[in-house]
Amino acid sequence: PLQPQQAKPVPKTSRKSQKKKREPALASSYIKQIFRHYAKMPVARDAYQIIEKCCEKYFKQISDDLEAYAHHAGRKTVEMADLELLMRRQRLVTDKMPLHVLIERYLPMEYRKLLIPVAVSGNKVIPSK
C-alpha cells in the first residue's frame, strides 16, 4: 500500500536575521555634487570611490573626536564649544578667523540664524540659550 508523502515543515526564519545592518552614509550623489563644486575640473569616475572612502573616514574621525571632547568634559551631548575646539585644533578657527566668520561665509541664511545670536526689537536675543 502506497502512502502519500507528507511535506516537511519548513523552519521559519526571522526577518531580523536576514537584514544586514548598514552603516549610515552620505549619498554618493551628494558627495559628487560637493566635490564637483569645489574641484572646478573634471574628475574620473573611479576617483569618486576613493573620495567617498576619504569622506567616510574624515567624518568618522571628526565624530570620534567630538565624542571624546564631550566625554572628557563629563557630558553626553556634543556642544558648540566642542566643535569650536575641534576646529581650532584643525586650524580652521584662529584669532584672525573666528567661527562666526566661517558660519557667515559658508552656511546659508537659515543656518546662520540658528547659530549666530542676533539682537531684535524688544531687547530679545535670538536664538535664546
N, C-alpha and C positions, 0 to 999 in steps of 0.2 A: 504494500500500500504506500502510495506517494503522499507525503505531507507537504503542504505549502510552506515555503521558507518564509520566515518572519524577518522583517527588516531590522537590522541592528540599530539601536538608538545612537544618534549622533551626539557626542558631547557638546554642550553649549559652551561657547566661548564668550567671555565678557568683552564688551566693546572697548573698555578702557585699556585692555592689554594690546588691542590691535592698533590703537592710535599712538604714534610716536610723539613725544613731547618736543616741540620745536622751540628753539631759542628765538626771542623777539629780535627782529632785524629791520633796518631801514629798507624800503623798497629799492630795488636796483635802478629803476627808472628815476627815482628821486636823486640818488647818488650821481647818476649820469648827468642829470639836469644841472645839479650844483657844480659838478666838475667842468662841464662844458661852459658854464657861465664864467668861471674863474680861469680856465686854461686858455680860452680865446684862440684855440687852434684845434685841428682835427686830432682825434685820439683813436688808436687802433682798438678794435673790438676786444681782443684778448687782454688788453691792458686794463679794461674795466673790471675784470675779475680780480686782478691784483689790487686795484683801487678799493673795491668792496672789502677785501680782506683787511687792508690797511685801515679803512674807516671803522670796521668792526673792532679791531684791536685797539685803535685810538679811543673809541667810546668806552670800551671795556676798561681801559686804563684810567680814564677820567672818572668813571663811576666808582671804581675801586678806591681811587684817591679821595674823592668826596666822601665816600663811606668811612674811610679811615679818619678823615678830619672830624667828622661828626662823632664818631665813636670815641676819639681822643678827647673831645670836649664833653663827653658823657651824655650825648644826645642820641636820639633815634631818628632824628629828622635832619636832613641837609638844609642848611640855611644859606642866605645870600653871602654871609661872611665867609663861609667855606668856599663858595665859588670864587669870591674875590681873592682869597688866599691862594687858591689853585692857579688863578690867572696871574697873580703876582709871581708865583714860583715859575711859571712858564714865560715870564717876562712879557706878557701881553698887557698887563696893567703896571704902570710905573707912576712916579710922581708927576711926570710930564704928560702922561696919557692915562687919566683916571677912568674908572669903569663907566661912569656916566657918559663920557665922550664916545666910548666904543658902542654903548647902547644907542646913543643918538645917531651914530654914523651907520650902523649895520642893521638895526632892527626896525620893522615897520611901526607906524604911529600907535597902533593898538597895543603893542607890547611895550612901547616906551611909556605909555600912560600907566601901565600896570607896575612898571619897575622904578620909574623916577617920580619922587614925590613932587606935587605941584600945589601951590597955594591958590585957592579960589576965593571968590567973594564969601563973606560971612566968616572969615578967618578960619576956614577949613582947609585941611591938607588931604589931598587925595593921592595915592591910596593911604588909608589910615592904617596904623600898625595895630 
